[in-house]
Amino acid sequence: MVNIAFLNRLASARSDADFACTAAGFAVLQVYDSVKSNGFDPFNHQDAIQRIEADIAAIDGAPRLRSGLAAIVQALPFWDSEGSVRVGRQATYAALLIYGQALGDEGDWSIAESVYSLVGLDAELDGETWYAAEARLLMGRASRMCADWESSRIAYQRAYELGLETGDVAIALRARIGEANNLWMRGDLPAARTILQATARKAKKSCPAVLPRVTLAIAGVANAAGEYEEAVHIAFELLASLDDADELVYSTLVDLANFLADYGAPPLAATALRMVERAAPEPRIRRLARINLLFLAAQHESEDEFESCRRALASEPLPVRETVQFALFSAQGLRRFGRLEEAKAEADRSTELANRSELFQLAFDGEREIVAIEAARKSRQISERAPAAAWTPDSAAYVPNFNDSGMVLSPRMRRVAETLSEFETSRFAATTLEPAPGS
């Protein structure tokens, strides 16, 4: 499974740097497999490790991937270290998980899935139950991102069992949240709600630190059920309760923005995303906010605002998934503004890259956009051939102005709007960060 994932990725490498990074990862895992099977032999392994270290140092960009790979090769010589705590093995498993997370940040979910699967199996057989549980938990998400639903379900269930076995209730409860996320994303909202309500009760009793994650998942189910105001209310109350240092605060803002957009308040959604874009400490979260801002601009903003978002993203090195989304959202906006030839080129680029990278849902979205562009082109041709008709108010297509201040909001939603405005000028305005080089 690991070999296939790497070989597929090498075959679809987007650049020399991408190929070199993937090849280095493949080589590292081959050395890991040899050390795991035979122990570390300086005569057999040291030269290979030195060559890999040189290859890693020569890679341009992808700092988190480089760090993960470097951590693995630094840990491998200590694989056979003795003692009651097997430091070398634990360090190797930890480094492999860091590498998997870096792969996910770069959008290489199929390789991340295979790495997590490898660690989960090896660590469990090796008696390192905590690392096995963590690997299965991370694998559940990676498999879901690959639309490998059955593997995701099995991984989350095993993470739950291993979490309880090792005494880490947080892993067990997060695995249940993952199972619920799988269910509601596939349309089984009642089952997802049942799991989340039970998980919330357990979290209150035994692991309050997980409760915010459960709450955010409950908001996601409400939004999926069309209960948009309730989803906004849950996420907003959660945001107000979180400390600014909490790792979940910016993810909550991103989800809140999505709920606000679905509710029909794009300006409020954009406010939430701007706060993330300005203040989130992680480059990955800031990029996610910018991509979502582009989507909002493509659907609701002026052409000038749309082009401003495109220029900001065009100057960033984006992982493959975000590159596909950038092209797709660009196509949607260009179609909306009547620039159909440019829209078709972006939609084609999005679809081709999504198929090549096995991002099949995004490939499907790209194909739908191509159909929409062709329909717009035919409509334009028909209108150009038809005799001009006298304009009347009824003949004009209504395009809602989402920037109107006259939007009618319920009392709960007015409180959200007013508080977000305060947050924008105070709570999330103090820190302005620039993207890290190569992020």
C-alpha positions in Angstrom: 0.0 0.0 0.0 2.8 2.4 0.9 4.8 1.6 -2.3 1.7 2.1 -4.5 0.9 5.5 -2.9 4.4 6.8 -3.4 4.7 5.4 -7.0 1.4 7.0 -7.9 2.6 10.3 -6.4 5.9 10.2 -8.2 4.1 9.6 -11.5 2.0 12.7 -11.0 4.7 15.0 -9.5 4.0 18.6 -10.3 7.6 19.8 -10.3 11.2 18.7 -9.8 11.0 19.8 -6.1 7.8 17.8 -5.7 9.4 14.7 -7.2 12.5 15.1 -5.1 10.5 15.4 -1.9 8.3 12.4 -2.7 11.4 10.3 -3.7 13.1 11.2 -0.4 10.1 10.1 1.6 10.0 6.8 -0.4 13.7 6.2 0.4 13.3 7.0 4.1 10.5 4.5 4.4 12.5 1.8 2.7 15.3 2.4 5.2 12.8 2.3 8.0 11.4 -1.0 6.8 14.9 -2.5 6.7 15.8 -1.2 10.2 12.5 -2.5 11.5 13.1 -6.0 10.1 16.8 -6.3 10.8 17.8 -3.7 13.3 20.1 -0.8 12.7 23.4 -1.8 11.1 25.8 1.1 10.6 27.5 -0.7 7.8 24.3 -1.2 5.8 22.3 1.8 6.8 24.6 4.8 7.6 25.6 5.5 4.0 21.9 5.4 2.9 20.9 7.8 5.7 23.7 10.2 4.8 22.6 10.2 1.1 19.0 10.8 2.1 20.0 13.7 4.5 21.8 15.3 1.5 18.7 14.9 -0.7 16.5 16.4 2.0 18.8 19.4 2.5 18.6 20.0 -1.3 14.8 20.1 -1.4 13.4 23.6 -2.2 10.4 24.5 -0.1 8.1 22.3 1.9 9.8 23.0 5.3 7.4 20.8 7.3 8.0 17.8 5.0 11.7 18.3 5.3 11.6 18.5 9.1 9.5 15.4 9.3 11.8 13.4 7.1 14.9 14.7 8.9 13.3 13.6 12.2 12.8 10.1 11.0 16.4 9.6 9.7 17.8 11.1 13.0 15.7 8.6 15.1 16.4 5.5 13.1 20.0 4.9 14.4 18.5 4.6 18.0 15.8 2.0 17.0 17.4 -0.7 19.1 18.1 1.4 22.2 17.5 -0.5 25.3 15.7 0.4 28.5 12.3 0.3 30.1 11.2 3.1 27.7 12.2 2.3 24.1 13.1 5.9 23.2 14.4 5.1 19.7 11.3 3.3 18.6 9.0 5.9 20.1 11.0 8.7 18.5 10.7 7.0 15.1 7.0 6.5 15.4 6.5 10.1 16.5 8.6 11.3 13.6 6.6 9.2 11.1 3.4 10.8 12.4 4.9 14.2 12.1 5.8 13.4 8.5 2.2 12.1 7.8 0.7 15.4 9.2 3.1 17.4 6.9 1.9 15.3 4.0 -1.7 16.2 4.9 -0.9 19.9 5.1 0.5 19.6 1.6 -2.6 17.8 0.3 -0.9 14.5 -0.2 -3.6 12.6 1.6 -3.1 9.2 -0.1 0.5 9.0 1.0 -0.4 10.3 4.5 -3.1 7.6 4.7 -0.5 4.9 3.9 2.0 6.2 6.3 -0.5 6.3 9.1 -1.7 2.8 8.3 2.0 1.6 8.4 2.6 3.2 11.8 -0.7 2.0 13.2 0.1 -1.6 12.3 3.7 -1.6 13.3 3.3 0.2 16.6 0.4 -2.0 17.6 2.4 -5.2 16.9 5.4 -3.6 18.7 3.3 -3.0 21.8 3.5 0.8 21.5 -0.3 1.2 21.9 -0.5 4.9 22.3 1.3 5.6 19.0 -0.9 2.9 17.3 -4.0 4.7 18.6 -2.8 8.1 17.5 -1.9 6.7 14.1 -5.3 5.2 13.6 -7.0 8.4 14.6 -5.0 10.4 12.1 -5.6 7.7 9.5 -9.3 8.1 9.9 -9.2 11.7 8.7 -6.7 11.0 5.9 -8.9 8.1 4.6 -11.9 10.4 4.7 -10.1 13.0 2.7 -9.4 10.3 0.1 -13.1 9.3 0.2 -12.0 5.9 1.4 -15.0 5.7 3.8 -14.7 2.1 4.9 -11.0 2.4 5.8 -11.9 5.6 7.6 -14.6 3.9 9.6 -12.3 1.0 10.5 -9.5 3.3 11.5 -11.7 5.4 13.8 -13.1 2.3 15.5 -9.7 0.9 16.1 -8.5 4.3 17.4 -11.4 4.3 19.9 -10.5 0.8 21.1 -6.8 1.5 21.4 -7.5 4.8 23.1 -9.5 3.1 25.8 -6.9 0.4 26.1 -4.0 2.8 26.6 -6.1 5.1 28.9 -6.1 8.1 26.6 -9.8 9.1 26.7 -9.2 12.1 24.4 -8.1 9.9 21.5 -11.1 7.6 22.1 -13.6 10.5 22.1 -12.0 12.2 19.1 -12.3 8.9 17.2 -16.0 9.0 18.0 -16.2 12.5 16.6 -14.5 11.3 13.5 -17.0 8.5 13.1 -19.9 11.0 13.4 -18.3 13.3 10.9 -18.1 10.4 8.4 -21.8 9.7 9.0 -23.1 13.3 8.5 -20.9 13.9 5.5 -22.6 10.8 3.9 -26.1 12.0 4.8 -26.8 10.0 8.0 -27.5 13.0 10.2 -29.6 11.2 12.9 -26.8 8.6 13.6 -24.2 11.4 13.7 -26.3 13.3 16.2 -26.7 10.3 18.4 -23.0 9.6 18.5 -22.1 13.3 19.2 -24.7 13.7 21.9 -23.3 10.6 23.7 -19.7 11.8 23.1 -20.6 15.2 24.6 -21.9 13.6 27.7 -18.8 11.5 28.1 -16.5 14.5 27.5 -18.3 16.5 30.2 -17.6 13.8 32.7 -14.2 12.5 31.8 -12.4 14.8 29.3 -13.7 18.4 29.1 -10.8 19.3 26.8 -12.5 17.4 24.0 -15.9 19.2 24.5 -15.1 22.1 22.1 -14.4 19.7 19.3 -17.7 17.8 20.0 -19.5 21.1 20.0 -18.1 22.2 16.7 -19.1 18.9 15.2 -22.6 19.3 16.5 -22.7 22.7 14.8 -21.6 21.1 11.5 -24.5 18.5 11.7 -27.0 21.3 12.4 -25.7 23.2 9.3 -25.8 20.0 7.2 -29.5 19.7 8.3 -30.3 23.2 7.1 -30.5 24.6 10.6 -28.2 27.5 9.6 -29.0 29.9 12.4 -28.6 27.2 15.0 -25.2 26.2 13.5 -24.1 29.8 13.6 -25.3 30.2 17.2 -23.5 27.1 18.4 -20.2 28.0 16.7 -20.4 31.6 17.9 -21.0 30.6 21.5 -18.1 28.2 21.3 -15.9 31.0 19.8 -16.8 33.3 22.7 -15.8 30.6 25.2 -12.4 29.8 23.7 -9.2 31.5 24.8 -7.3 33.1 22.0 -4.4 30.6 22.6 -6.7 27.6 22.0 -5.7 25.7 18.9 -9.4 25.4 17.9 -10.2 29.1 17.9 -9.3 29.7 14.2 -10.8 26.5 13.0 -14.0 27.6 14.8 -13.8 31.0 13.0 -13.5 29.2 9.6 -16.4 26.9 10.3 -18.5 29.9 11.6 -17.7 31.7 8.3 -19.0 28.7 6.3 -22.2 28.6 8.4 -22.7 32.3 7.9 -22.4 32.0 4.2 -24.9 29.2 4.1 -27.2 31.2 6.3 -27.1 34.0 3.7 -24.8 36.5 5.2 -21.6 36.6 3.1 -20.4 39.9 4.5 -20.4 38.4 8.0 -18.6 35.3 6.7 -16.0 37.5 5.1 -15.5 39.4 8.4 -14.8 36.1 10.2 -12.4 34.9 7.4 -10.5 38.2 7.4 -9.8 37.8 11.1 -8.3 34.3 10.4 -6.3 35.6 7.5 -4.8 38.4 9.7 -4.2 36.7 13.0 -4.0 32.9 12.7 -0.5 31.6 13.6 -0.5 28.7 11.2 0.2 29.4 7.5 -2.1 26.5 6.6 -5.1 28.0 8.4 -4.4 31.5 6.9 -4.3 29.9 3.4 -7.6 28.2 4.1 -9.2 31.5 5.0 -7.8 33.1 1.8 -9.2 30.3 -0.3 -12.6 30.7 1.3 -12.5 34.5 0.8 -11.9 33.8 -2.9 -15.0 31.6 -3.0 -17.1 34.3 -1.4 -15.7 36.9 -3.8 -16.5 34.6 -6.7 -20.1 34.2 -5.6 -21.0 37.6 -4.1 -18.5 40.4 -4.4 -17.5 42.9 -7.1 -15.1 42.0 -9.9 -12.5 44.2 -8.3 -12.7 42.3 -5.0 -12.6 39.0 -6.8 -9.4 40.0 -8.7 -7.8 41.3 -5.5 -8.3 37.9 -3.9 -6.9 36.1 -6.9 -3.8 38.3 -7.0 -3.1 37.6 -3.3 -3.4 33.8 -3.8 -1.5 33.8 -7.0 1.7 34.9 -5.2 1.6 32.0 -2.7 3.0 28.5 -3.2 -0.2 26.4 -2.7 -0.4 22.7 -2.0 -2.1 20.6 -4.6 -5.6 20.6 -3.1 -5.6 24.3 -2.6 -4.2 24.8 -6.1 -7.2 22.9 -7.5 -9.6 24.9 -5.3 -8.0 28.2 -6.5 -8.5 27.2 -10.1 -12.1 26.1 -9.5 -13.2 29.2 -7.6 -11.4 31.3 -10.2 -13.5 29.6 -12.9 -16.7 30.2 -11.0 -16.0 33.9 -10.5 -14.8 34.4 -14.1 -18.0 32.8 -15.3 -20.1 35.0 -13.1 -18.4 38.1 -14.5 -18.9 36.9 -18.1 -15.2 36.1 -18.9 -16.0 32.7 -20.3 -12.8 31.8 -22.1 -10.7 32.5 -19.0 -13.3 30.6 -16.9 -13.0 27.5 -19.2 -9.2 27.5 -19.0 -9.3 27.6 -15.2 -12.0 24.9 -15.0 -10.0 22.7 -17.3 -6.9 23.2 -15.2 -8.8 22.5 -12.0 -10.3 19.3 -13.4 -7.1 17.9 -14.9 -5.1 18.5 -11.7 -7.8 17.1 -9.5 -8.0 13.9 -11.6 -4.3 13.5 -11.7 -4.1 14.0 -7.9 -7.0 11.7 -7.2 -9.1 14.5 -5.7 -12.3 13.0 -7.2 -14.9 15.2 -5.5 -13.1 18.4 -6.7 -12.7 16.8 -10.2 -16.5 16.3 -10.2 -17.0 19.9 -9.1 -14.7 21.0 -11.9 -16.7 19.0 -14.5 -19.9 20.6 -13.3 -18.4 24.0 -13.7 -17.3 23.2 -17.3 -21.0 22.3 -18.0 -22.1 25.6 -16.4 -19.6 27.5 -18.5 -20.8 25.8 -21.7 -24.4 26.6 -20.8 -23.5 30.2 -20.2 -21.7 30.3 -23.6 -24.8 29.0 -25.4 -27.0 31.4 -23.6 -24.8 34.3 -24.7 -24.8 33.1 -28.3 -28.6 32.9 -28.3 -29.0 36.4 -26.8 -26.5 37.8 -29.4 -28.6 36.4 -32.2 -31.9 37.5 -30.8 -33.3 41.0 -31.6 -32.8 43.4 -28.8 -35.9 43.7 -26.6 -37.0 46.8 -24.8 -35.7 46.7 -21.2 -38.3 46.4 -18.4 -37.7 46.0 -14.7 -39.1 42.4 -14.9 -36.6 41.4 -17.6 -33.6 42.2 -15.5 -32.0 39.3 -13.6 -32.0 40.1 -10.0 -28.6 39.8 -8.4 -28.9 40.3 -4.6 -26.6 42.9 -3.1 -25.1 41.1 -0.2 -23.4 44.2 0.9 -26.7 45.9 1.8 -26.8 47.0 5.4 -30.6 46.4 5.3 -30.3 42.7 5.8 -33.0 41.6 8.3 -31.4 39.6 11.1 -32.9 37.9 14.1 -31.9 39.1 17.6 -29.4 36.2 17.9 -27.9 37.0 14.5 -27.7 40.7 15.3 -25.6 39.9 18.3 -23.3 37.7 16.2 -22.9 40.6 13.6 -22.2 43.2 16.3 -19.8 41.0 18.3 -17.9 40.0 15.1 -17.4 43.6 14.3 -16.0 44.2 17.7 -13.7 41.2 17.4 -12.4 42.4 14.1 -11.2 45.7 15.6 -9.9 44.3 18.9 -9.6 40.6 19.7 -8.3 39.4 16.3 -6.7 42.6 15.0 -3.6 42.8 17.2 -1.4 40.3 15.4 -0.6 40.5 11.7 1.5 37.7 10.3 3.0 37.1 6.9 3.2 33.7 5.4 6.3 31.8 6.3 8.7 31.2 3.4 7.7 28.0 1.5 4.5 27.6 3.5 
